[in-house]
Amino acid sequence: MVPLLVLLALSGACSDVQERVDGVRDSAQELTDRARFCLSVTRAASALEEGNVQTAAEAAQEAAAQAPEELRGDARTLADAAEAVRDGDRSAMQDPAVVAAADRLREETRAICDPTG
């Protein structure tokens, strides 16, 4: 009877360990996704400031793909505008919907990506 109790106790302990490992794995993946998003946003902003519309459009697409669910719509709007600029429509970034999406994305991205805030 004692060996059965030991096996049951060990099986419970193993289950707890597996749950913790899964939790750590999920947290690590979330941090990795966040880092990729932040790097893509930074790359897009830097490229835009430098006037490199090709890199800005590519990075904006990456950011849209990596964006947290609550930011995907704004990220997609900005990525589409960056592609339009790359294709020659310089006025795309002046569209009020794009400006509003950029403002919201800037604020939310700062909250997600700024390690000091």
Number of C-alpha atoms within 10 A of each C-alpha: 5 7 8 9 10 11 11 12 12 12 12 12 12 12 12 12 12 12 12 12 12 12 12 12 12 12 12 12 12 13 12 12 15 19 15 17 24 20 17 23 26 18 20 26 18 15 19 18 11 11 11 14 21 17 19 27 26 19 25 30 22 21 27 24 17 21 24 17 10 10 17 16 15 22 28 20 19 26 24 19 23 28 20 17 18 18 12 11 12 14 10 19 18 11 11 10 14 21 17 15 18 17 13 15 21 15 10 14 19 14 12 15 16 10 7 6 7
